[in-house]
Amino acid sequence: MTATTTLLDHGFRIRGVQPTRVDAFVDAAFAFAVTLLVIAIGRVPASVAELVQAMRGVPAFAASFFVIGRLWQAHRNWSRHYGIEDVVATRLSLALVFMVLVYVYPLRMVAELTLAGISGGALAETPVEIHTVTELRTLYVVFGLGYLLTALIFLALYSHAMKLADAIGLTPAERIRTTTLCLRWKAVIAIAVASVLLGLFLPMGRGESMPLDSAPGLVYILVYVAFQLLARRERRQLAAIGSTA
């Protein structure tokens, strides 16, 4: 653990002032994950027509890049806010690296499939081929499990920080914020579980009277709703202790 400073970031004192070797490894792994996204786009265009076709895949790349970037930022914030570098934190960070490198493939495929669906294929370089309902279910389940396991790792990281709250000197406001972050990841886990279950058991296919093929993906909108509700709860708790930081 590094020395506590008076710098503030999102209401936390910055304890991890200097990046550690674990941070450097995590940063490199996330950079490699982005490289895998680029490679997934395909070969370098050899003509203007191929360039235009390749550019149609940019929105899916941007969406995937955004998700990977948010996960990287979440780990960066955790490291900066708590400055914990012990065996548990190292193992969880390595587990996160593993999950991100595996998760990048279904993430790119789901982004491509979603954008192709809402644009009638205009926003897709190479449309994802889904031939059967079973294949669609498999994609939802693989994506949901990846998101679920990633959220479990972040929940474990923040829960570990709460266990060390006294040792690293978390203030009452920081403890409230840390609890909120734990609840946020629990919400993500619950929503990912719901998506997986919908993907497994929800009636799908054109043969259904009301095709519900998009429901397992649309359920992730609830993540935003949950975060907003938890933010309101956090503001009330901070106001109760007189913290406005």
Secondary structure, DSSP 4 states (H G I P E B T S, - for coil): -PPP-S-EETTEE----S--HHHHHHHHHHHHHHHHHHHHH-SPP-SHHHHHHHHTTHHHHHHHHHHHHHHHHHHHHHHHHH---SHHHHHHHHHHHHHHHHHHHHHHHHHHHHHHHHHTTTT-SS-----SHHHHHHHHHHHHHHHHHHHHHHHHHHHHHHHTHHHHT--HHHHHHHHHHHHHHHHHHHHHHHHHHHHHHS--STTSSS--TTHHHHTTHHHHHHHHHHHHHHHHHHHHTT---
